Amino acid sequence: MRILIFGPNGSGKGTQSALLVNRFQVAHIESGAIFRDHAKRGTELGKEAKTYTDRGALVPDSITIPMILDRLNAADCAKGWILDGFPRNPSQAIALLDGLSKAGTPLDAVVEIQVDREIAKARLLGRRTCPAGHPNNLAIPGIQPVGEHEPYFCWKCGAELIGRSDDMDENAIDIRLNIYFDAENGTLAAVQRVHDWCKKSNTTYVTLDGSAKIDQVQAELCQGLGLT
């Protein structure tokens, strides 16, 4: 099972990916983790990428794509993988699909989780971190923490929660969402390129309503992938 999953931050993309990973024991590949791993290991690609990230510049596709393809061919991906957070623009989408084709790596399905921008933003602002790893969000019924103001406590274990620094900055959130919802040069443009490719290649494409409850989204995801 090799799946490419799209969705803005706050859509539940990470939650749904984790549920699939746990159920089918496949690798969950996040683009950010790939950069960190290469940097930690001091690979040539990692060193090249660092020259861009150190000055706050975007890492070019000539570095990013080989990193992604190398990770997808790692030993822990033998049973399959879920690629999350990439591609983020049309050129990356084209390069990824071309790279997978040249490597003889089939893409089994593409999943797009759709959610209104304001809902996504509210969820990002509402995320709180539990030290035990339980999901908590002020904007999502069913996993809302206990309390009326900071500090909040985990709905499941009662531990005191903390807010992620990157989720407390509205300007940073807007920038992230601007990139995703850009239908000309951003991630939505990449989504359209991949959608068109799926039609031509007869690859499964699943569209989900990310505003629904977690278990409902999961059920529809499995149904769309023919896993029920």
C-alpha positions as CSV (number, residue, x, y, z in Angstrom):
1,M,0.0,0.0,0.0
2,R,1.6,3.3,-1.2
3,I,-0.6,6.3,-0.5
4,L,-0.1,10.0,-1.0
5,I,-2.2,12.1,1.4
6,F,-3.2,15.8,1.1
7,G,-4.8,18.1,3.5
8,P,-4.2,21.5,5.1
9,N,-2.7,21.7,8.6
10,G,-5.6,21.1,10.9
11,S,-7.5,18.8,8.5
12,G,-6.9,15.7,10.6
13,K,-4.4,14.4,8.0
14,G,-1.8,13.4,10.6
15,T,-4.5,11.6,12.7
16,Q,-5.8,9.6,9.7
17,S,-2.3,8.8,8.6
18,A,-1.4,7.5,12.0
19,L,-4.5,5.3,12.1
20,L,-3.7,3.7,8.8
21,V,-0.1,3.2,9.9
22,N,-1.1,1.4,13.0
23,R,-3.7,-0.7,11.2
24,F,-1.6,-1.8,8.3
25,Q,2.0,-1.4,9.7
26,V,3.3,0.8,6.9
27,A,5.7,3.7,7.2
28,H,4.5,7.2,7.8
29,I,6.8,9.5,5.8
30,E,6.7,13.2,6.6
31,S,8.8,15.6,4.5
32,G,10.0,17.6,7.4
33,A,11.4,14.5,9.2
34,I,13.3,13.6,6.0
35,F,15.2,16.9,6.1
36,R,16.0,16.5,9.8
37,D,17.2,12.9,9.3
38,H,19.6,13.8,6.5
39,A,20.9,16.8,8.4
40,K,21.5,14.5,11.5
41,R,23.3,11.9,9.4
42,G,25.4,14.5,7.6
43,T,24.6,13.2,4.1
44,E,25.6,15.1,1.1
45,L,22.0,16.0,0.4
46,G,21.6,17.0,4.0
47,K,24.6,19.3,3.8
48,E,23.2,20.9,0.6
49,A,19.8,21.3,2.1
50,K,21.3,22.9,5.2
51,T,22.9,25.7,3.2
52,Y,19.3,26.8,2.2
53,T,17.5,26.1,5.5
54,D,20.2,28.0,7.5
55,R,19.3,31.2,5.6
56,G,15.6,30.6,5.7
57,A,15.4,29.7,1.9
58,L,13.3,27.0,0.4
59,V,15.2,23.8,-0.4
60,P,15.2,23.4,-4.3
61,D,13.5,20.4,-5.9
62,S,16.8,19.1,-7.1
63,I,17.6,18.3,-3.5
64,T,14.2,17.6,-2.1
65,I,13.0,15.0,-4.7
66,P,16.1,12.7,-4.4
67,M,15.6,12.9,-0.6
68,I,12.0,11.9,-0.8
69,L,12.6,9.0,-3.3
70,D,15.5,7.7,-1.3
71,R,13.3,7.6,1.8
72,L,10.5,5.8,0.0
73,N,12.9,3.1,-1.0
74,A,14.2,2.5,2.5
75,A,13.8,-0.9,4.1
76,D,10.9,0.1,6.4
77,C,8.9,1.0,3.3
78,A,8.9,-2.5,1.9
79,K,5.3,-3.1,3.1
80,G,4.2,0.3,1.9
81,W,4.1,3.9,3.0
82,I,2.0,7.0,3.5
83,L,3.6,10.2,2.2
84,D,2.4,13.2,4.1
85,G,3.3,16.9,3.5
86,F,4.7,16.6,0.0
87,P,4.4,17.8,-2.8
88,R,3.6,21.4,-2.0
89,N,3.6,22.9,-5.4
90,P,2.9,21.8,-9.1
91,S,6.6,21.4,-10.0
92,Q,7.2,19.1,-7.0
93,A,4.1,17.1,-8.0
94,I,5.3,16.5,-11.5
95,A,8.8,15.7,-10.3
96,L,7.5,13.2,-7.7
97,L,5.3,11.4,-10.1
98,D,8.0,11.2,-12.7
99,G,10.5,10.0,-10.1
100,L,8.2,7.3,-8.8
101,S,7.6,6.1,-12.4
102,K,11.3,6.0,-13.2
103,A,12.0,4.1,-9.9
104,G,9.3,1.6,-10.8
105,T,7.5,2.5,-7.6
106,P,3.7,2.3,-8.0
107,L,1.4,4.8,-6.3
108,D,-1.7,2.9,-5.1
109,A,-3.9,5.7,-4.0
110,V,-4.2,9.4,-3.3
111,V,-6.3,10.8,-0.5
112,E,-7.4,14.4,-0.2
113,I,-8.9,15.6,3.1
114,Q,-10.9,18.8,2.5
115,V,-11.7,21.2,5.2
116,D,-12.7,24.9,5.3
117,R,-9.8,27.2,5.9
118,E,-11.3,28.8,9.0
119,I,-12.0,25.4,10.5
120,A,-8.4,24.4,9.9
121,K,-7.2,27.6,11.5
122,A,-9.4,27.1,14.6
123,R,-8.1,23.5,15.0
124,L,-4.5,24.7,14.7
125,L,-5.1,27.3,17.4
126,G,-6.9,24.8,19.5
127,R,-4.3,22.0,19.5
128,R,-2.8,21.2,22.9
129,T,-0.1,18.6,23.6
130,C,-0.5,15.8,26.1
131,P,2.7,14.4,27.6
132,A,1.3,10.9,27.1
133,G,0.5,11.6,23.5
134,H,-3.3,11.7,23.7
135,P,-4.9,14.0,21.1
136,N,-6.5,17.2,22.5
137,N,-8.1,20.0,20.6
138,L,-10.3,22.9,21.8
139,A,-12.1,22.9,18.4
140,I,-12.8,19.2,18.0
141,P,-15.7,17.6,19.9
142,G,-14.7,14.3,21.5
143,I,-11.1,15.3,22.2
144,Q,-11.7,18.6,23.8
145,P,-9.5,19.1,26.9
146,V,-10.9,19.7,30.4
147,G,-11.0,23.3,31.6
148,E,-12.3,26.7,30.7
149,H,-8.9,28.5,30.3
150,E,-5.1,27.8,30.5
151,P,-3.8,25.5,31.7
152,Y,-6.0,22.8,30.2
153,F,-5.9,19.1,31.1
154,C,-6.1,16.0,29.0
155,W,-9.6,14.7,28.5
156,K,-8.3,11.1,28.7
157,C,-5.5,11.0,31.3
158,G,-5.9,14.3,33.1
159,A,-2.3,15.4,32.5
160,E,-1.6,19.2,32.2
161,L,-1.4,20.2,28.5
162,I,0.8,22.6,26.7
163,G,0.3,24.6,23.5
164,R,2.7,24.2,20.6
165,S,4.6,27.4,19.9
166,D,4.0,27.2,16.2
167,D,0.2,26.8,16.8
168,M,0.0,29.9,19.0
169,D,1.2,32.3,16.3
170,E,-1.7,33.4,14.0
171,N,0.6,35.0,11.5
172,A,2.6,31.8,11.1
173,I,-0.6,29.8,10.8
174,D,-1.9,32.1,8.1
175,I,1.4,31.7,6.1
176,R,1.1,27.9,6.3
177,L,-2.5,28.0,5.2
178,N,-1.7,30.5,2.4
179,I,0.7,28.0,0.9
180,Y,-1.7,25.1,1.0
181,F,-4.8,27.0,-0.3
182,D,-2.9,28.7,-3.2
183,A,-4.6,27.1,-6.2
184,E,-2.1,28.6,-8.7
185,N,1.3,28.0,-7.2
186,G,0.8,26.2,-3.9
187,T,-0.4,22.9,-2.6
188,L,-3.9,23.0,-4.1
189,A,-2.2,23.4,-7.5
190,A,-0.2,20.3,-6.7
191,V,-3.4,18.5,-5.7
192,Q,-5.0,19.3,-9.0
193,R,-1.9,18.1,-11.0
194,V,-2.0,14.8,-9.0
195,H,-5.8,14.5,-9.4
196,D,-5.4,14.9,-13.2
197,W,-2.7,12.2,-13.2
198,C,-4.9,9.8,-11.2
199,K,-7.6,10.1,-13.8
200,K,-5.3,9.3,-16.6
201,S,-3.6,6.5,-14.8
202,N,-6.8,5.1,-13.3
203,T,-5.3,5.4,-9.8
204,T,-7.7,5.5,-6.8
205,Y,-8.4,9.0,-5.6
206,V,-10.3,9.5,-2.4
207,T,-11.9,12.8,-1.3
208,L,-12.9,13.1,2.3
209,D,-14.8,15.8,4.4
210,G,-12.3,16.6,7.1
211,S,-14.9,18.5,9.1
212,A,-16.6,15.2,10.1
213,K,-15.9,13.2,13.2
214,I,-12.6,11.3,13.3
215,D,-14.1,7.9,13.2
216,Q,-16.4,8.8,10.4
217,V,-13.6,10.1,8.3
218,Q,-11.6,7.0,9.1
219,A,-14.6,4.8,8.0
220,E,-15.0,6.7,4.7
221,L,-11.3,6.6,4.1
222,C,-11.1,2.8,4.5
223,Q,-14.2,2.4,2.3
224,G,-12.7,4.6,-0.4
225,L,-9.5,2.5,-0.3
226,G,-11.4,-0.7,-0.4
227,L,-10.2,-1.8,3.0
228,T,-13.5,-2.5,4.8
